[in-house]
């Protein structure tokens, strides 16, 4: 997926150069490796900077989705929509190129998170899941601590469960609950 952007752009530039210059045009591999060496760092930087929200930010900053395609017919509407807001269409095209860098950055994030959670007491995390299963709504975190145990003993197992999408946590960080998918998984077991 990392090579999609440079591949497509190399095809476009090579075809345009071949069409206008003829046989004197640079080889396709020259276009590809030149674009690869410039586009890949830029794509990683863009993905890191926008945190996966390039297209959403472009649509929001343009004023939202347009109703022109529905009013003028699909073909004319797309042309009018592109002419009035080319940034949205271009960002949609770039979003395809960002799939590879997004996957790589997400994998590094997951590895970093897994390394931080190495050594978590998995048995204690299972106890937290069993405790949360008794409640139908969010529970204050301090209620998950067993007698004689501080709240800090619950935080790492909760972080482990949050990392693996077993639990949800409130925006204030004071309540926790078992996710619906986790409840379904446990009820099937």
N, C-alpha and C positions, 0 to 999 in steps of 0.2 A: 504494500500500500504506500510505502514511502516513495516509490518511484513513479507513481501515477502522474503527479504534477509535472516533473521534468520530462517524462515521456510524452505526454500530450502537448506540452509547449514546444518540445523539440520537433514533434511532427508538424505542428502549425508553422513554426519558423522555417523549418527545412523546406516545407512545401511552398511557402511564400517566396523564399529565396530562390528555390529551383524554378518557380514560375516566372520570376522577374529577371533573374540573372542567367538561368539556364545551367549548363554543365559546369560553369565556374563557381557555382554555389558551394559553400563548405559542406562537408559530409555530414550525414545525420548524426553520427557519433560525436562529432565536434560540437554540434548544437546540444546534444543530450548531456555530455559531461560538463560543458560550460554552464548550462542551466542547472544541472545537478549541484555543482559546486556553489552556485549562488542562491538557488531556491531553497535547498534543504535547511541551511542555517536560518534563512528568513522565515521559513514556515515554522520551524521550532520556536523562534523568537515570538512570532505572531501568536502561536498557540499558547505559549507560556504567558504572554502578556494579556490575552483576552480570556484565558481560562475556559476555552470552549464556547464562548458566547459571541463570536465574531458576527455571525449571521443575525442572531437575536438583537445585538446592539445596533446593527445596520438598519434593521426593520424598525426598531424603536426610534432611532434618531431620524428616520425619514418620515415619521408621522404615522406609522402602522401600515397595515395591509391596505392596498388600494382596491376599490370596487370597480375600477375602469374596465378590467377584463370581462366582467359580467355585463356591463352596460353596452360595450362596443363590439362584443363578439370575441371569441378566444384569440384569433390571429391578430386582429387590429388592436385588441386590448393589451396583448403582450408587448407589441411594438410601442404603444403609447406608454405603458408602464415602464418599459426600459428607457424610453426617451426622457420621461419625467424624473426617474430615479435610477440611473445606471449603477449607483453604488450598491443597491440591494441585489441587483442581478449579478454584479461582479463578485460581491461577497458570497453569494450562493455558489458561484463557480469556484472560488477560493476555498470554500468550506469543504468541497470534495477533495482538494489537495491536502487539507489539514487532517484528514482521517488517519493517515500514517503517523505523523508526529503526535497526534492525540493518543493513539494506542501506545506508543513508546513512552510518552510522559506518564500516562496512567499506569503502565506496568512498573515504571520506576517508583511512582508514588505508592503502589501496593507493596512493592518489595521493601521500601523504606518503612512503611507501617508495620509490615510483618516482622521486620527486624526489631523494631521498638517493642513489639509485644512478645518477643521471644522470652520464654520462661514464665509466662502467666500461668497461674494455677487453674488448669482447665476444670478440675473437679469443683473448685469454688465457683467458676463460671456456670457450670451445670446446676449448682445449687441456686444461683441467682435466677436462672431460667425457671427452675422449679418453683421458686418463691414468686416470681412474676406471673407464672401461669395461674396462680390463685386469684389474681386481680383482673378485673375487666377494664380498668382505666389506669392512667398514670399514677405512679406511686412515688412519694418522696424518697430520695435516694437513701437517706439515713435509716429508713425502715427496713432496708435490705441487709443492714449490718446485723450480724448475730450478737447475742448477748456476750458482753466482754470483748467485743471486737470494735475497732474504730472504723470510721467511714472510709479511711484510706485503704483498708483491706478489701473494700468493694470496688474501688475505682478502677484498678487494673483489669479485673475480670469484666467490668462493665465496658471498658475501652475495647477489650477483646471482642465482646459481643456486638458492640457498635461497629467495629471494623468489619465483622462478618455479617452485618445487616440482620442480626437477630433481634436487636432492641432499637427503640427510638428514644430520643431524649428531647426534652422541651427546649425552647430557645433560651430560656433563663438558666437551663442546666440543673434545675432542682427536681425534676420529675422524670421518671423513666417508665417505659412500658414495653411489652412484648409485641413485636410486629405481627400483623395479621398472617403473613406467610409463615412465620415461625409457629404461630398457633395451629395453622393447618397442618404443618409438617409434624408437629407433636401429636395432634389428635389422630393422625393416620398411623402413628407408630404404636 
